[in-house]
Structure formats: structure tokens, C-alpha cells
Amino acid sequence: MAKRTASAKKQARASARRSVRNRSTKSAVKTLITKARQSLRSGAADASETTETTVEAIRALDRAAAKRILHRNNAARRKSRLARRVAKVAAAAPAQPQPVAKGKKGAAPAAAPAPAKKK
């Protein structure tokens, strides 16, 4: 059925403008998420790059949800999936060795003094 009233026609024009603007934002969000996934998958040599792309994608999701371009639950689900991938990569990465304290070779670290007993 065709739009008849002036207000309905105006609303249709406004809706068309919003959909164009929202489409570009959704596309940008998808691109950022894809870049973050690729950096995680490739095991980028620079961990700061991986962190940076992930944080950028999460910020874009938050902005889109705040502007109601994406539903807040949709944004939360995507952020959760991205965070799970980050955690999976972090768990797979070998842990950094702890620095060795200076002192005698082979000596155990000094224990803390025992607290005094109350009578």
C-alpha cells in the first residue's frame, strides 16, 4: 500500500536516510571484528597489535549499541565471542618465565617470619 499522508511520506524518507547511515556503521563494525579475528588467528608477533585491534572492535560494538544501530544483546554476544577467542589464544601462548631473585645459587627464598602467638 502506498504512503498517502505527508507525515508517512516524510517518515519513509527519514527511514531511508537512517538505513543508509546504519548500514555503513554495521559494515564498519563487521570489518573491525574480522580484522580482530584475523590478528588472533595469525598469532600476530606483536601482542599489542592484537590487543589494539580487539579493543577497537569492542569499542565499535559499544558505540553501535549505544546508538541503537545494533541491539545491546547482539553487541554483548559478539563481544563475548571475541573475548573468548582472546582468552583461548592467551591460554595457548606459553607463559613468560618468572625473573629469578638474586642471591645464593640454588638457595630457597627466605620464608616470612612466623607471627607471634597470643596467650
DRENROSE-966009 format. One record per residue: z, y, x of N, C-alpha, C, O in turn; residue in one letter. Coordinates in steps of 0.1 Angstrom, whole numbers, padded with zeros to 4 digits, always signed. Layout:
REM residues N
ZYXZYXZYXZYXA...
***
This chain:
REM residues 119
+0000-0012+0008+0000+0000+0000+0000+0012+0009+0008+0013+0019M-0008+0022+0006-0010+0034+0014+0002+0043+0012+0009+0043+0001A+0005+0051+0023+0016+0060+0022+0011+0072+0013+0001+0078+0016K+0019+0075+0003+0015+0086-0006+0022+0099-0004+0015+0110-0003R+0035+0099-0003+0042+0111-0002+0041+0117+0012+0039+0110+0022T+0043+0130+0012+0042+0137+0025+0053+0132+0035+0051+0131+0046A+0065+0130+0029+0076+0125+0038+0073+0111+0043+0077+0108+0055S+0067+0103+0035+0063+0089+0040+0053+0090+0051+0053+0083+0061A+0043+0099+0050+0033+0101+0060+0039+0106+0073+0036+0102+0084K+0048+0116+0071+0055+0121+0083+0063+0110+0090+0063+0110+0103K+0070+0102+0082+0078+0091+0088+0069+0081+0095+0073+0076+0106Q+0058+0079+0090+0048+0069+0097+0044+0075+0110+0042+0067+0120A+0041+0088+0111+0037+0094+0123+0048+0094+0133+0046+0091+0145R+0060+0097+0129+0072+0096+0138+0074+0082+0143+0078+0080+0155A+0073+0073+0134+0075+0059+0138+0064+0054+0149+0068+0047+0158S+0052+0059+0148+0042+0056+0157+0045+0062+0171+0043+0056+0181A+0050+0075+0171+0054+0081+0183+0065+0073+0190+0065+0071+0202R+0075+0070+0182+0087+0062+0188+0083+0049+0194+0088+0045+0204R+0074+0042+0187+0070+0029+0191+0062+0029+0204+0064+0020+0213S+0055+0040+0207+0048+0042+0219+0058+0044+0231+0057+0038+0241V+0068+0053+0228+0078+0056+0238+0086+0044+0241+0089+0041+0252R+0090+0036+0230+0099+0025+0232+0091+0014+0239+0097+0006+0247N+0078+0012+0237+0070+0002+0244+0070+0004+0259+0072-0006+0266R+0069+0016+0263+0069+0019+0277+0082+0016+0284+0083+0011+0295S+0093+0019+0277+0106+0017+0282+0109+0002+0283+0114-0003+0293T+0105-0006+0272+0107-0020+0272+0099-0027+0284+0104-0036+0291K+0087-0022+0286+0079-0027+0297+0085-0024+0311+0085-0033+0319S+0091-0012+0312+0097-0009+0325+0109-0018+0327+0112-0022+0338A+0117-0021+0317+0129-0029+0318+0124-0043+0322+0130-0049+0331V+0114-0049+0315+0109-0062+0319+0104-0063+0333+0107-0073+0340K+0097-0052+0338+0093-0052+0352+0104-0052+0361+0104-0059+0371T+0115-0044+0359+0127-0044+0368+0134-0058+0368+0138-0062+0378L+0135-0064+0356+0141-0077+0356+0133-0087+0364+0138-0096+0372I+0120-0087+0363+0111-0096+0370+0112-0094+0385+0113-0103+0393T+0113-0081+0390+0115-0078+0404+0128-0083+0409+0129-0089+0420K+0138-0082+0401+0152-0087+0405+0151-0102+0406+0157-0107+0416A+0145-0109+0397+0144-0123+0397+0136-0128+0410+0140-0137+0416R+0125-0121+0413+0117-0125+0424+0125-0123+0437+0124-0131+0446Q+0133-0112+0438+0140-0110+0450+0151-0120+0452+0155-0124+0463S+0157-0125+0441+0167-0135+0441+0161-0149+0445+0166-0156+0453L+0149-0151+0439+0142-0164+0442+0137-0165+0456+0138-0176+0462R+0132-0154+0462+0127-0154+0475+0138-0155+0486+0135-0158+0497S+0150-0153+0481+0161-0153+0491+0159-0142+0501+0159-0144+0513G+0157-0130+0496+0154-0118+0505+0163-0118+0517+0175-0120+0516A+0157-0115+0528+0165-0115+0541+0176-0104+0540+0187-0105+0545A+0172-0093+0533+0182-0082+0532+0189-0083+0518+0183-0081+0508D+0202-0086+0519+0210-0088+0507+0212-0075+0499+0213-0075+0487A+0211-0064+0507+0213-0051+0500+0201-0048+0491+0202-0042+0480S+0189-0053+0495+0177-0051+0486+0178-0059+0473+0175-0054+0462E+0183-0071+0474+0186-0080+0463+0196-0073+0453+0194-0072+0441T+0207-0068+0459+0217-0062+0451+0211-0049+0444+0214-0047+0433T+0204-0042+0452+0198-0029+0447+0189-0032+0435+0190-0025+0425E+0180-0042+0436+0171-0044+0425+0178-0050+0413+0174-0046+0401T+0188-0058+0415+0196-0063+0404+0204-0052+0397+0204-0051+0384T+0210-0043+0404+0217-0032+0398+0208-0023+0391+0211-0018+0380V+0196-0020+0396+0186-0012+0389+0182-0018+0376+0181-0011+0366E+0180-0031+0376+0176-0038+0363+0187-0037+0353+0185-0035+0341A+0200-0039+0357+0211-0038+0348+0213-0024+0343+0216-0023+0331I+0211-0014+0351+0212+0000+0346+0201+0002+0336+0203+0009+0325R+0189-0002+0338+0178+0000+0329+0181-0007+0315+0178-0002+0305A+0187-0019+0316+0191-0026+0303+0201-0018+0296+0201-0017+0284L+0211-0013+0303+0222-0005+0297+0216+0008+0290+0220+0011+0279D+0207+0015+0297+0200+0027+0292+0192+0023+0279+0193+0031+0269R+0185+0013+0279+0177+0009+0268+0186+0005+0256+0183+0008+0244A+0197-0001+0259+0206-0005+0248+0213+0008+0242+0215+0009+0230A+0216+0017+0251+0223+0030+0247+0213+0038+0238+0218+0045+0229A+0201+0038+0241+0191+0045+0233+0186+0037+0221+0177+0041+0213K+0192+0025+0219+0188+0016+0208+0174+0011+0209+0168+0009+0198R+0168+0011+0220+0155+0005+0222+0156-0010+0222+0147-0017+0216I+0166-0015+0228+0170-0029+0228+0183-0031+0220+0191-0022+0221L+0185-0041+0213+0197-0044+0207+0208-0047+0218+0205-0053+0228H+0220-0042+0215+0230-0044+0226+0233-0058+0230+0236-0061+0241R+0232-0067+0220+0234-0082+0223+0222-0087+0232+0224-0095+0240N+0210-0082+0229+0199-0086+0237+0200-0082+0251+0198-0089+0261N+0205-0069+0253+0207-0064+0267+0218-0072+0274+0217-0075+0285A+0229-0075+0266+0240-0082+0272+0236-0096+0276+0240-0101+0287A+0227-0103+0268+0223-0116+0271+0214-0116+0284+0216-0124+0293R+0205-0106+0285+0197-0105+0297+0205-0102+0309+0203-0108+0320R+0215-0093+0308+0224-0090+0319+0232-0103+0324+0234-0105+0336K+0236-0110+0314+0244-0122+0317+0235-0132+0325+0240-0138+0334S+0223-0134+0320+0214-0143+0327+0211-0139+0341+0211-0147+0350R+0210-0126+0343+0207-0121+0357+0219-0123+0365+0218-0126+0377L+0231-0120+0360+0244-0122+0367+0246-0136+0371+0251-0139+0382A+0242-0146+0362+0244-0160+0365+0235-0164+0377+0239-0171+0386R+0223-0158+0377+0214-0161+0389+0219-0155+0402+0218-0162+0412R+0225-0143+0401+0231-0137+0413+0242-0146+0418+0243-0148+0430V+0251-0151+0409+0262-0159+0413+0257-0172+0419+0263-0177+0428A+0247-0178+0413+0241-0190+0418+0236-0189+0432+0238-0197+0441K+0229-0178+0435+0224-0175+0448+0235-0173+0458+0235-0177+0469V+0245-0165+0453+0257-0162+0462+0265-0175+0466+0269-0176+0477A+0266-0184+0456+0273-0197+0459+0265-0205+0468+0271-0213+0476A+0252-0205+0468+0243-0213+0476+0243-0208+0491+0241-0215+0500A+0245-0195+0492+0245-0189+0505+0257-0193+0513+0268-0194+0508A+0255-0196+0526+0267-0200+0534+0277-0189+0536+0273-0177+0537P+0289-0193+0536+0300-0183+0537+0300-0177+0551+0297-0184+0561A+0304-0165+0552+0305-0158+0565+0317-0164+0573+0328-0165+0566Q+0316-0167+0585+0328-0172+0593+0339-0161+0594+0335-0149+0596P+0351-0165+0593+0362-0155+0594+0364-0151+0609+0363-0160+0618Q+0367-0139+0612+0369-0135+0626+0382-0141+0631+0392-0143+0624P+0382-0146+0644+0393-0152+0650+0402-0142+0655+0398-0132+0662V+0415-0144+0652+0425-0134+0657+0427-0136+0672+0426-0147+0678A+0430-0125+0679+0432-0126+0694+0446-0131+0697+0455-0129+0689K+0447-0138+0707+0460-0144+0711+0457-0156+0720+0446-0157+0726G+0467-0165+0721+0465-0176+0730+0455-0186+0723+0454-0187+0711K+0448-0193+0732+0438-0202+0728+0445-0214+0721+0454-0220+0726K+0440-0218+0709+0445-0229+0702+0458-0227+0696+0464-0237+0690G+0464-0215+0697+0477-0213+0691+0476-0211+0676+0467-0204+0672A+0485-0216+0668+0485-0214+0654+0490-0199+0652+0498-0194+0659A+0485-0193+0641+0490-0180+0638+0505-0180+0635+0510-0189+0629P+0511-0169+0638+0526-0168+0636+0529-0168+0621+0522-0161+0614A+0539-0175+0617+0543-0176+0603+0552-0164+0600+0558-0158+0609A+0552-0160+0588+0560-0148+0584+0575-0153+0584+0578-0164+0581A+0584-0144+0587+0598-0148+0588+0603-0151+0574+0599-0145+0564P+0612-0161+0573+0617-0166+0560+0627-0155+0555+0634-0149+0562A+0627-0153+0542+0636-0143+0536+0650-0148+0537+0653-0160+0536P+0660-0138+0538+0674-0142+0539+0679-0147+0525+0675-0142+0515A+0688-0157+0526+0693-0163+0513+0704-0155+0509+0713-0150+0516K+0705-0153+0495+0716-0146+0489+0727-0156+0486+0724-0167+0482K+0740-0152+0488+0751-0161+0484+0758-0156+0472+0767-0163+0467K
***
